Amino acid sequence: MQYPACTTKGATLDTTRQTIEYYETHAGEFASSTLDVDFSETQRAFTTLLPEGARILDFGCGSGRDARQFLAAGFNVTATDGSAELCRVASEAAGIPVRHERFEDLCETNAYDGIWACSSILHLPKNELAQVITKMANALRTHGIAYASFKYGTSEGMRNGRYFTDFTEETFRVFLESIPHPGLALERTWITQDVRPNRSHERWLNVILHKA
């Protein structure tokens, strides 16, 4: 699906605040639309690349759906989110404490075997996204794996109360190559339909990156 042109290019503190405030206000609605959808196929594409009992960072965990599934599969999970209300919701759903942190707060080194950024870092403008991808690389152990998903398209800006950066396969590849020292290499991309009810017309770009 091609989205309409967005209102701004680049993000400001105000657009970041608006995006977080959207989730503070709509946490319950967002959780109810995502918590119980079947996302197992994409989860398996990520977890099959990890060692048994791997340590996973659910980076922008939203409703806690994926953290809950990873824990049930025997993984060691840390979860974070920039919305305090979603932290509360996700903590109840997953049964673990969820750290209230923004993406730029990530400062760990060699801490995780996998980082799961499902529908989360898509809220960053490209300049901030480049910095966060480097932080993700630093936080991964050698041969670690990162997963991220983005709405499929070429728009960037405020939309429906939140900031979005969309990608296609080619624009993401070019973007990753533009980062001076990303620390992560592109392993795989694929397109999926939205799994939420009445959203199958929307497409997503899924990417898996690996730390060399």
N, C-alpha and C positions, 0 to 999 in steps of 0.2 A: 504493500500500500504506500503511495506517495502522499506525504502530508503537505498541508498548505505551508506557504512561506512563513517563517517565524518573525517575531517582531523585532528582535535584536540580534546582533552578532557579538559574541564574547559575553562573559558573565561579569556581574558585579557582586559586591557584598549583598546588595538588595535582592538580586535574583536568587542567590544562595539562601537568603533568609526566607524568601517566598516559597522556595521549594521545600524547605524544612517545615515551614508553617503549614503547607498543604498537608504533609503527612501527620503533623500534630493534630490537625483538624479532622482529617479523614482516616485516621488509623484504623478505626473499627470497620469502616466500609472497605478499606483496602485489604485488611486481613480476611474479611469474610469472602472476598472475591478471589483470594489466592491461596489460603491456608490448606484447603482440601482438594485442590486440583491435582491431577496425576502428572507429575513432572519426572517420573522415574526413568524414562528413557534418556533424558538429558543428564540426569544425575549419574546414571551408569556410565555415560560417555566420559564423565570426569573421574568417578571413583575407580573405574577399572584401570586407570593409569597410576593409581596410588598404591603404596605398600599396605599390607594389612595393619590395621590400627593406626593409620597415618594421622598426623595432626593437621586439622583443617581450620582455616579462618573463613567463617561465613561473613563476608565483607559487605556490610549493608544488608543485614539479614531480613529486613522487612517483617513479614508476619511470623517468621520462625519456622516456616514449613520445611525448608531444606535442612536447617540445623537439626530439627527433630528427626528427619529421615537419616541423616548421617550418623547421629548418635545411635539410632536403632540398628544401624549396620555395623556398629562397633568401632566407629572412628572417634578420635579425641577432638572435640569441637570447641573452638572459641568463636563467639558471635559478637558483632558490633553493629551499631546503627547510629545515624546522626539525629534521629528523632527520639526524644525521650519517651514519648507515648508508644512508639513502635517498640522501643526497648522493653517496655512493660508488657506489651502484648506478646512479643516474641518470647520473653522469659517464661511467661505462663504456658505458652504453646510447646516450647522445647524442653522446659524443666531445668534450664540452666540460667545463671546470671548473664545478662547481655550488657556489654560495655557501651556506654553512651559516648561515642566518638565520631568525629567527622573523618572523612577519608584522608585528609591531609595530616591527621594526627598519628597515622601509622608510622612507627619509628623502630619497630623490632628488626632484628637481624638474624638470619638463619634460624627462624623459629618454626616455620610451617613446611609441611610436605606439599600442601595444596592450598590455594586461595580460590574461593568461590565468590564471584562478584556477579550474581544473577540480577539483571535489571536494576543495577545500583549505580555503578560508576558512569553510566550513561547520562547522569545528571550533572556531570562536570563539563565545562568548556574545554576545548582541546588543549589550551595551554596548561590548565590545571590537571587534566587527564594525563598528559605526558609526564608531569612530575609524580603523579600518584602511581603510574605504571612502574616508574623507577623505584619508588618506595616498595611496591609489591615485590619487585625482583629482589630487593635487599632483604625483605622479610622471608623469602623462600629459601629453603635449603637447596644445596646442589642437586640438580635434576628435578627440582620441584615443578609443579604444574599449576597453572592459573587458568580459570574459566571466566569468561565475561560474556554478557549479551547486550545487544543494542537494538533499538528499533531500526528496521531496515529502511534506508533512505538517505537523503543528503541534506536534510534540514538541520539547523542548529539555532537554538534560541528558546524563548519562553513559549510554552504551549500547555493549555489546560492547567494553568497555575504552577507549572514546574518547568525547570530548564532541562532541555534534552539535546544531546548530541547524537545524531543518527549516523549510521555507516552502511556502506555496501562492502562486499568483499574487497573490491579494488581500493576504495577510499580508506579502508582500515589498513590495508597493506601499506599504502603510501604514507599514511599517518605514522604507523609504527616505524617505518624506515626514516622518518623525519626526526625522530627522537635521537639526540646525539649518542647517548649510552643507555638504551632501554633496559639492558640486562635480561631481556626476554625475547625469544624467537617464536615466530608464528608456526604452530604445529598443524592446525586444522581450522577450517571454517565451514559452516553449513547453515542452511536456512531452515527455519521451522515456522509453523503457524502458531498463533497464540492459542494456548490450551484453555483459557478461560471461556465460560459460556458466552455465546454470541460474539466472540472476538476472533473467530477462525479466519476472517478476511485480513487480519493484521499479520505481518511477517516480522521475524526477528533474525538478526545475524548473531550466530553463536561462534565464539572463538576460543580455541585452546592454545595457550602459550606455554613454552617450557624454558626453564632456566638452564643455560648451558653449563 
